[in-house]
Amino acid sequence: MKCRFCQTELQHLFIDLNNTPAANSFLTTENLNEPEALYPLKVYTCHNCFLVQLDEYKKSGEIFNNDYVYFSSFSKSWLQHAREYTEMMVERFDLNDLSQVTEIASNDGYLLQYFKEKNIPVLGIEPTENTAAVARQKGIDSVNEFFGIALAKKMVAENKKADLLIGNNVLAHVPGVIDFVAAMKMVLKKEGIITMEFPHLMQLVDNNQFDTIYHEHYSYFSFHTVKKIFESQNLEIFDVDEIITHGGSLRIYAKHKNYNFKISEKVKILLEKEREKGMLDISFYDHFNQKALDAKMNFLSFLIEQKKLNKKVVAYGAAAKGNTMLNYCGIKNDLIQYVVDANPNKQNKFLPASHIPVVTEQILKKDNPDYIVILPWNLKEEISEQLSYARNWNAKFVTAIPELKIF
């Protein structure tokens, strides 16, 4: 296997999370008696460019299909993030009714709706038809295709270049990262701006976020590596924000290399921060397997102890990261009875491999469990507040990452 960026032969194992199904391949009752396809979840670090990556074990076209169950608009905090981003971009880059804002992986229109409210022309690019259909109902023009050079050529021919080109949590989902970045350059106007948000590899390692690894995420980026990838296509990163979403992400700002725009001091500061952390040394990536194993043992010990005490443990949030955690730990519905989720596209289905049923919040209210494990730990404040009524029956909340916490 070769690095998807620099083509170096990959030799260094970052983590092996064993064979698991694709994280969002939820099952119906009929599926439960059928065999499930399992794929290796083995991640490598490139010792040349330090891109952390897994092979395309399951093709992106099979993962991002018309049964895709992730709809961005079900998280209130994510919608708030999108609204605040919109306000900031409009003000910073003087966007108006003559500007073109294009989002790659626009999902259900969770973000572009806020630009549309300001009468700024928008275009969404979204490969999953069911989420794109929801965006169209909001009046957001959506192209139902994967983004890459082939689509970029069509967009250029149709004069659909962008003043602001957005990609939130899509860069990691792209197996052909060079094709993707080259395509962004093609559809960006001469003085256009790209912003991309993605989880920061430094936070993943520091905070033991191994559950954010699943087959949809082909790459995990440091700032150093993403800068090199963009530079390889004559795009220059001129600013960067460290933001709190998804357990710690980066928002990068890029432009055409020949467009004269002041480079922020924050670029130099973050490069230095990563260097001081040791992220340009392969030894930084060597001990991650053990950290994940420790978290697994602690979580399993907790669940087994509660089972012995006859306590009822359930979970909240049928998130992809939760499926990585449950399947790495080998947890089934004897230890966690069910998982509650607000998304009707997940309800009355079963989690892949663990076969834990996904139910509505009404079940939780009737059932009065002793412990509620919050699987999307990055939303623990939002979820524990939403479920604060569970304290009336003395329920406690649990998160397993970065380490076991009961609160």
KASUL-V918673 format. One line per field, one symbol per residue. psi: psi as a letter, one per 40 degrees, with the letter a starting at -180 (. if undefined). A space follows every 10 residues. Layout:
psi->???
//
This chain:
psi->hiheceeihh ehhdiheahi ihdegiiidd ddeiiihiii ghhihhedef hhiiigdhid dddgaeeheh hdeehddddd dddddddddd ddefiaeeih hhhhfebeed dddddddefh hihihhdhdd dddddddefh hhhgiihadd dddddddeff iidhhihhfd ddehdgdddd ddddddehid fihhhhhihh ddddddeffd eehiddhdih hidddddddd ddffihheii hhieifehii hihiiidehh hhhidddddd dddddddeef hdddededdd dddddddddd ddddddddef ihhiihggid ddddddddef haeddhdihh iehdedieai ihddfhihii dddddddfid ihhhdgdefd ddddddfdde edffiiihie hdihhh.
//
